[in-house]
Amino acid sequence: MNTLEKITTNLDSFSKSERKVAEVIIASPQTAIHSSIAALAKLADVSEPTVNRFCRRLDTKGFPDFKLHLAQSLANGTPYVNRNVDEDDGPEAYTNKIFETAMASLESAKNSLDTAAVNRAVDLLTQANKISFFGLGASASVAQDAMNKFFRFNLPVSYFDDVVMMRMSCIVATEEDVIVLISHTGRTKSMIDIAHLAKQNDSTVIGITAKDSPLAKECNLVLSMEVPEDTDVFMPMASRIAQMTLIDVLATGFTLRRGLKFRENLKRVKQSLIESRVDR
């Protein structure tokens, strides 16, 4: 959590005078960065020692150190777009930043992924009687993409982005079913409840989620990747790309595990689609 987020999150825990300082900073963080301690104290109508006390409450050494941390918070980019994009970026700049961020994030995700866990997930998926993919928000598109890929594998596959449908699916699930829950943060309450419900019915739960998250603790197997993205503040981009790539990894492992005859069936499925396309 960066300094600006800490101030916003802990607003109610500050004293009355400290809250005045916090509100001035939240209203105009750029002004705070370029102000002296005397100027900021005057803006907040508090004493300079109060400003210093406020800064130490945020684990900084004093006002100069606080301003440095605050500047770093703002340097992370434009909220709700992409953490590397700045307000004054033109098309060339933000295009390059988005692609470079995605490539760097995929490299980080690949290096942090446990291939032994991937192998175990492929084992579970190939042995399942039915596979369900669940996701909410941005993760819903990943769950749907997973369903589209695994649907070709000639076994029952479903995808839901509705909590009620997820619950009903879990209630009728059996111990031979695998349910894959997709959540970057692993902190969405309804997804945690769904994982718990699925395990109550003895289904195997695979989580594509953050390591040691509340959701991860409810799963039988966790596939976690380190993707540096704060989806509480910024639009989920890199995490979604990493999740979709992991789905491709699982689908590829599934295909290879099923053998040559299975791949021949997939080839026939692809050939059957040729007639639906316009000739080149």
DAVEN-V940708 format. One record per residue. N is the residue number from 0. RES is the residue in one letter. SS is DSSP state (@ for helix, = for strand, . for the rest). Layout:
[[N RES SS] [N RES SS]]
This chain:
[[0 M .] [1 N .] [2 T @] [3 L @] [4 E @] [5 K @] [6 I @] [7 T @] [8 T @] [9 N .] [10 L @] [11 D @] [12 S @] [13 F .] [14 S .] [15 K @] [16 S @] [17 E @] [18 R @] [19 K @] [20 V @] [21 A @] [22 E @] [23 V @] [24 I @] [25 I @] [26 A @] [27 S .] [28 P @] [29 Q @] [30 T @] [31 A @] [32 I @] [33 H .] [34 S .] [35 S .] [36 I @] [37 A @] [38 A @] [39 L @] [40 A @] [41 K @] [42 L @] [43 A @] [44 D .] [45 V .] [46 S .] [47 E @] [48 P @] [49 T @] [50 V @] [51 N @] [52 R @] [53 F @] [54 C @] [55 R @] [56 R @] [57 L .] [58 D .] [59 T .] [60 K .] [61 G .] [62 F @] [63 P @] [64 D @] [65 F @] [66 K @] [67 L @] [68 H @] [69 L @] [70 A @] [71 Q @] [72 S @] [73 L @] [74 A .] [75 N .] [76 G .] [77 T =] [78 P .] [79 Y .] [80 V .] [81 N =] [82 R .] [83 N .] [84 V .] [85 D .] [86 E .] [87 D .] [88 D .] [89 G .] [90 P @] [91 E @] [92 A @] [93 Y @] [94 T @] [95 N @] [96 K @] [97 I @] [98 F @] [99 E @] [100 T @] [101 A @] [102 M @] [103 A @] [104 S @] [105 L @] [106 E @] [107 S @] [108 A @] [109 K @] [110 N @] [111 S @] [112 L .] [113 D .] [114 T @] [115 A @] [116 A @] [117 V @] [118 N @] [119 R @] [120 A @] [121 V @] [122 D @] [123 L @] [124 L @] [125 T @] [126 Q @] [127 A .] [128 N .] [129 K =] [130 I =] [131 S =] [132 F =] [133 F =] [134 G =] [135 L .] [136 G .] [137 A @] [138 S @] [139 A @] [140 S @] [141 V @] [142 A @] [143 Q @] [144 D @] [145 A @] [146 M @] [147 N @] [148 K @] [149 F @] [150 F @] [151 R @] [152 F @] [153 N .] [154 L .] [155 P =] [156 V =] [157 S =] [158 Y =] [159 F =] [160 D .] [161 D .] [162 V @] [163 V @] [164 M @] [165 M @] [166 R @] [167 M @] [168 S @] [169 C @] [170 I @] [171 V .] [172 A .] [173 T .] [174 E .] [175 E .] [176 D =] [177 V =] [178 I =] [179 V =] [180 L =] [181 I =] [182 S =] [183 H .] [184 T .] [185 G .] [186 R .] [187 T .] [188 K @] [189 S @] [190 M @] [191 I @] [192 D @] [193 I @] [194 A @] [195 H @] [196 L @] [197 A @] [198 K @] [199 Q @] [200 N .] [201 D .] [202 S .] [203 T =] [204 V =] [205 I =] [206 G =] [207 I =] [208 T =] [209 A .] [210 K .] [211 D .] [212 S .] [213 P .] [214 L .] [215 A @] [216 K @] [217 E @] [218 C .] [219 N .] [220 L =] [221 V =] [222 L =] [223 S .] [224 M .] [225 E .] [226 V .] [227 P .] [228 E .] [229 D .] [230 T .] [231 D .] [232 V .] [233 F .] [234 M .] [235 P .] [236 M .] [237 A @] [238 S @] [239 R @] [240 I @] [241 A @] [242 Q @] [243 M @] [244 T @] [245 L @] [246 I @] [247 D @] [248 V @] [249 L @] [250 A @] [251 T @] [252 G @] [253 F @] [254 T @] [255 L @] [256 R @] [257 R @] [258 G .] [259 L @] [260 K @] [261 F @] [262 R @] [263 E @] [264 N @] [265 L @] [266 K @] [267 R @] [268 V @] [269 K @] [270 Q @] [271 S @] [272 L .] [273 I @] [274 E @] [275 S @] [276 R .] [277 V .] [278 D .] [279 R .]]
